[in-house]
Amino acid sequence: MPASATPVTPGSQTINYPQQVSTESFQLFGYPLATVIAEKLSTAVSLGDLNNRDLSERRQTSYIAWRRRQGPAATDFPERFVDVVRQVTAFADVLLNDDTANRTRSAATLTWP
């Protein structure tokens, strides 16, 4: 069965999405963050080297442009896309290789204490 035909669990739900220019939020229909992360990790693992080969270098220019469009919100984002890939890899490696059922990721330290 193609990946696009695989049922997504948990399914879509109403999500409160914060606005960028005010403190209010609006509702939209989407998938929970855990579902999105699981789907993206599954795709990355299935693509293997096809997904990672020279990704950092190929995407640096578009990442710089994206950061510029984010304005002040991007102040704390890494300057180099290779650092983004490293952080995502460190996050994903723990999910894929360790027991994370009783662990909570620290956003402050970017670790799984």
N, C-alpha and C positions, 0 to 999 in steps of 0.2 A: 504494500500500500504506500503511495507517495506521502512524503512528510506533510504536505498541505492537507491531506485527508485525515491525518491523525487527530483524534479529538483532543482538545486542550482542556486540562483540568488543573486547578479549578477554572470554571468558565468565566465569561465576562460578567461584569457587575458595574454598578454606578460608582464612580470615583470622584471625590472632591479634588479638583485641580486648582492649585493656587495661581492667582494672577501675578504677573511680574510688576505691574505698575500700581497695585493697591494691595491692601491686606485681605481683601475679599477673595473668595474662591468661586468656581463655577463647577457644575457637574457635567460629566461626560461618561459615556459607556465605554469601558475598556477592561483589560485584564489586570489582575493583581500583579504587583511588582515581582513577587516570587515566581509567578508563571512566566512573565516576560524574561526574567533572568534565566530560568531553566531552559526555555526555548532557545535563547541565544547561545547558552553554553552547549546545548545539544548540537546545534548547528556548527559551532566552532570546532567541537570535537570531531564531528563527522567529516568536516572539510580538512582537518589536520593541517599539514604544511601548505596546502593550497590557500588557506585562510591567513596564515601567519607570515609566509615568506615575504620579506622586504616590506611588510605592511607599514611599519613605522616610517620608512623613508618615502614610500609612495603617498602616504596620507599627511605628511607634515604640512605641505602648503595649504591643503584644504582645512586642516585643523587650525592653522594660524588664522585663516579667514573666518572660520567659525567662531574662534575665541574673540576676535575683534568685534564681530556682530553681537556678542553677548554683553559687551560693555563692562561696566563695573562688576557685574555678577560673576565674571570670569577671573577676578583678581586672584583667587586662591587655586585656580586650575593650573596643572603643570604647563610649563611653556613648551615642552617638547612632547610630541605624540608618543615617542618611545617610552616616556615615563608613564603615560596613560596606559599603554599596553602592558608595561611591567606591573602596574597596580592592579589591572584587571586580571592578569595572569596569577598574581599572588592571591587574589580573592578567589578565583576559580579553582586553583590547585587545591586549596583547603576543602572546597565544596566537593571536588571530584575524588579526593584521596583520603580524607579524614572523616571522622564521625563528628558532624556539626550539630547533631540533634540537640545537645545540651549546651551549646555554645552560642554566644551573641557577639557579633562583630562590633568592635569599637570604631565609631566614625572618627573619633579624635586622634587615635593612634594608627588607624588603618590596619589593625591586627585582629586576630581571633584569640583573645586571652583565654 
